[in-house]
Amino acid sequence: MRAVKPLLRALYLRVHPDLFESHPAAQRVNEASFKTLQALLRTHESSGTRTSASLHFFVSDATPTSPPPSSSGKLRSIEARVRSG
């Protein structure tokens, strides 16, 4: 799990739902995908069960240190396949 933490942090900084307040639909999608990801991680940590899922996120072309995307800012839709085990 240690090797995954830096990757999760980088993802979190790019797609955290709070960054998308001016894009409510994207915010809802990112929040739902994060909940799914957290559930997969909990399942894997607690039982070692192999799991997989396809997660959908919206990302801004802004960098993690720039301000959150404005309502007129461009967003991209990405899909991530996640497998544990």
Accessible surface in RSA format (square Angstrom, percent):
REM  Atomic radii and reference values for relative SASA: ProtOr
REM  Chains: A
REM  Algorithm: Lee & Richards
REM  Probe-radius: 1.40
REM  Slices: 20
REM RES _ NUM      All-atoms   Total-Side   Main-Chain    Non-polar    All polar
REM                ABS   REL    ABS   REL    ABS   REL    ABS   REL    ABS   REL
RES MET A   1    96.84  50.1  49.36  32.7  47.48 113.0  46.87  39.9  49.96  66.2
RES ARG A   2   210.76  88.5 201.12 102.5   9.64  23.0  74.30 101.5 136.47  82.7
RES ALA A   3    85.69  78.8  64.47  99.5  21.21  48.2  75.50 106.3  10.19  27.0
RES VAL A   4    55.70  36.7  55.66  50.4   0.04   0.1  55.70  48.4   0.00   0.0
RES LYS A   5   121.88  59.5 117.78  72.3   4.11   9.8  63.10  56.8  58.78  62.6
RES PRO A   6    88.19  64.3  75.28  68.6  12.91  46.9  82.36  68.0   5.83  36.2
RES LEU A   7   125.49  69.9 120.63  86.3   4.86  12.2 121.07  85.0   4.43  11.9
RES LEU A   8    39.26  21.9  38.10  27.3   1.15   2.9  38.40  27.0   0.85   2.3
RES ARG A   9   157.17  66.0 151.44  77.2   5.73  13.7  53.77  73.5 103.40  62.7
RES ALA A  10    55.32  50.9  49.94  77.1   5.39  12.3  54.32  76.5   1.01   2.7
RES LEU A  11    46.71  26.0  41.28  29.5   5.43  13.6  46.12  32.4   0.59   1.6
RES TYR A  12    95.88  44.8  95.82  54.5   0.06   0.2  63.84  48.0  32.04  39.5
RES LEU A  13    75.89  42.3  71.06  50.8   4.83  12.1  72.87  51.2   3.02   8.1
RES ARG A  14    76.88  32.3  71.80  36.6   5.08  12.1  21.95  30.0  54.93  33.3
RES VAL A  15     0.06   0.0   0.06   0.1   0.00   0.0   0.06   0.1   0.00   0.0
RES HIS A  16    38.71  21.2  38.71  26.9   0.00   0.0  20.31  20.9  18.40  21.4
RES PRO A  17    15.05  11.0  15.05  13.7   0.00   0.0  15.05  12.4   0.00   0.0
RES ASP A  18    92.00  64.4  83.40  83.0   8.60  20.3  21.49  50.6  70.51  70.3
RES LEU A  19    56.18  31.3  55.42  39.6   0.76   1.9  55.49  39.0   0.69   1.8
RES PHE A  20     0.83   0.4   0.83   0.5   0.00   0.0   0.83   0.5   0.00   0.0
RES GLU A  21   128.87  74.0 110.73  83.8  18.14  43.2  33.34  64.5  95.53  78.0
RES SER A  22    48.21  40.7  26.56  35.4  21.65  49.9  35.65  75.9  12.56  17.6
RES HIS A  23    27.85  15.2  23.84  16.6   4.01  10.2  12.59  13.0  15.26  17.8
RES PRO A  24    74.64  54.4  74.24  67.7   0.40   1.5  74.48  61.5   0.16   1.0
RES ALA A  25    61.19  56.3  57.97  89.5   3.22   7.3  58.65  82.6   2.54   6.7
RES ALA A  26     4.40   4.0   3.19   4.9   1.21   2.7   3.19   4.5   1.21   3.2
RES GLN A  27    43.47  24.3  43.47  31.8   0.00   0.0   5.49  11.7  37.97  28.8
RES ARG A  28   152.24  63.9 146.51  74.7   5.73  13.6  71.71  98.0  80.53  48.8
RES VAL A  29    45.75  30.1  41.54  37.6   4.21  10.1  45.48  39.5   0.27   0.7
RES ASN A  30     0.00   0.0   0.00   0.0   0.00   0.0   0.00   0.0   0.00   0.0
RES GLU A  31    74.59  42.8  74.26  56.2   0.33   0.8  18.07  35.0  56.52  46.1
RES ALA A  32    57.95  53.3  51.63  79.7   6.31  14.4  56.03  78.9   1.92   5.1
RES SER A  33    10.21   8.6   7.66  10.2   2.56   5.9   2.51   5.3   7.71  10.8
RES PHE A  34    17.30   8.7  17.30  10.7   0.00   0.0  17.30  10.5   0.00   0.0
RES LYS A  35   124.31  60.6 119.67  73.4   4.64  11.1  74.33  66.9  49.98  53.2
RES THR A  36    58.92  41.9  53.57  54.3   5.35  12.7  31.89  42.8  27.03  40.9
RES LEU A  37     8.81   4.9   8.81   6.3   0.00   0.0   8.81   6.2   0.00   0.0
RES GLN A  38    81.69  45.7  80.10  58.5   1.59   3.8  19.21  40.9  62.47  47.4
RES ALA A  39    42.30  38.9  40.50  62.5   1.80   4.1  41.73  58.8   0.57   1.5
RES LEU A  40    24.98  13.9  23.85  17.1   1.13   2.9  24.68  17.3   0.31   0.8
RES LEU A  41    36.72  20.4  36.54  26.1   0.18   0.5  36.72  25.8   0.00   0.0
RES ARG A  42   145.39  61.0 143.26  73.0   2.13   5.1  71.42  97.6  73.97  44.8
RES THR A  43    56.15  39.9  51.72  52.4   4.43  10.6  29.18  39.2  26.97  40.8
RES HIS A  44    59.56  32.6  56.42  39.2   3.14   8.0  28.12  29.0  31.44  36.6
RES GLU A  45   105.09  60.3  70.28  53.2  34.80  82.9  34.25  66.2  70.84  57.8
RES SER A  46    99.06  83.7  56.50  75.4  42.56  98.0  52.61 112.0  46.45  65.1
RES SER A  47    73.96  62.5  36.84  49.2  37.12  85.5  45.40  96.7  28.56  40.0
RES GLY A  48    46.77  57.7   0.00   N/A  46.77  57.7  25.23  69.2  21.54  48.2
RES THR A  49    67.08  47.7  58.94  59.8   8.14  19.4  49.35  66.3  17.73  26.8
RES ARG A  50   187.67  78.8 166.74  85.0  20.92  49.8  53.82  73.6 133.85  81.1
RES THR A  51    31.32  22.3  20.54  20.8  10.77  25.7  28.35  38.1   2.97   4.5
RES SER A  52    62.05  52.4  37.11  49.5  24.94  57.4   8.08  17.2  53.96  75.6
RES ALA A  53    20.33  18.7  12.82  19.8   7.51  17.1  20.33  28.6   0.00   0.0
RES SER A  54    54.40  46.0  25.76  34.4  28.63  66.0  23.31  49.6  31.09  43.6
RES LEU A  55     6.06   3.4   4.67   3.3   1.38   3.5   6.06   4.3   0.00   0.0
RES HIS A  56    71.79  39.2  70.19  48.8   1.61   4.1  54.04  55.7  17.75  20.7
RES PHE A  57     0.60   0.3   0.60   0.4   0.00   0.0   0.60   0.4   0.00   0.0
RES PHE A  58    46.81  23.4  46.81  29.0   0.00   0.0  46.81  28.4   0.00   0.0
RES VAL A  59     7.55   5.0   7.55   6.8   0.00   0.0   7.55   6.6   0.00   0.0
RES SER A  60    11.90  10.1  11.73  15.7   0.17   0.4   6.45  13.7   5.45   7.6
RES ASP A  61    94.47  66.2  67.78  67.5  26.68  63.1  37.24  87.7  57.22  57.1
RES ALA A  62    35.32  32.5  18.77  29.0  16.55  37.7  29.68  41.8   5.64  14.9
RES THR A  63    82.86  58.9  76.03  77.1   6.84  16.3  71.51  96.0  11.36  17.2
RES PRO A  64    74.89  54.6  45.59  41.6  29.30 106.5  50.16  41.4  24.73 153.7
RES THR A  65   135.08  96.1  99.48 100.9  35.59  84.8  83.52 112.2  51.56  77.9
RES SER A  66    42.76  36.1  24.59  32.8  18.16  41.8  29.78  63.4  12.97  18.2
RES PRO A  67   106.24  77.4  94.12  85.8  12.12  44.1 101.43  83.7   4.81  29.9
RES PRO A  68    81.00  59.0  65.82  60.0  15.19  55.2  68.46  56.5  12.54  78.0
RES PRO A  69    16.62  12.1   5.13   4.7  11.49  41.8  12.05  10.0   4.56  28.4
RES SER A  70    64.84  54.8  53.78  71.8  11.06  25.5  50.40 107.3  14.44  20.2
RES SER A  71    84.45  71.4  61.83  82.5  22.62  52.1  28.40  60.5  56.05  78.5
RES SER A  72   101.89  86.1  70.23  93.7  31.66  72.9  54.04 115.1  47.85  67.0
RES GLY A  73    27.67  34.1   0.00   N/A  27.67  34.1  19.94  54.7   7.74  17.3
RES LYS A  74   166.77  81.4 154.39  94.7  12.39  29.5 103.64  93.3  63.14  67.3
RES LEU A  75    47.57  26.5  16.14  11.5  31.42  79.0  16.21  11.4  31.36  84.4
RES ARG A  76   122.02  51.2 117.31  59.8   4.71  11.2  58.38  79.8  63.64  38.6
RES SER A  77    66.66  56.3  37.63  50.2  29.03  66.9  27.59  58.7  39.08  54.7
RES ILE A  78    58.05  33.0  51.53  38.4   6.52  15.7  58.05  41.8   0.00   0.0
RES GLU A  79   122.78  70.5  90.42  68.4  32.35  77.0  27.58  53.4  95.19  77.7
RES ALA A  80    34.77  32.0  29.68  45.8   5.10  11.6  34.77  49.0   0.00   0.0
RES ARG A  81   158.64  66.6 127.17  64.8  31.47  74.9  62.29  85.1  96.35  58.4
RES VAL A  82    36.93  24.3  33.97  30.8   2.96   7.1  36.93  32.1   0.00   0.0
RES ARG A  83   198.36  83.3 166.58  84.9  31.78  75.7  45.27  61.9 153.09  92.8
RES SER A  84    26.71  22.6  12.34  16.5  14.37  33.1  19.58  41.7   7.13  10.0
RES GLY A  85    74.42  91.8   0.00   N/A  74.42  91.8  22.80  62.6  51.62 115.6
END  Absolute sums over single chains surface
CHAIN  1 A     5874.2       4837.9       1036.3       3395.9       2478.3
END  Absolute sums over all chains
TOTAL          5874.2       4837.9       1036.3       3395.9       2478.3
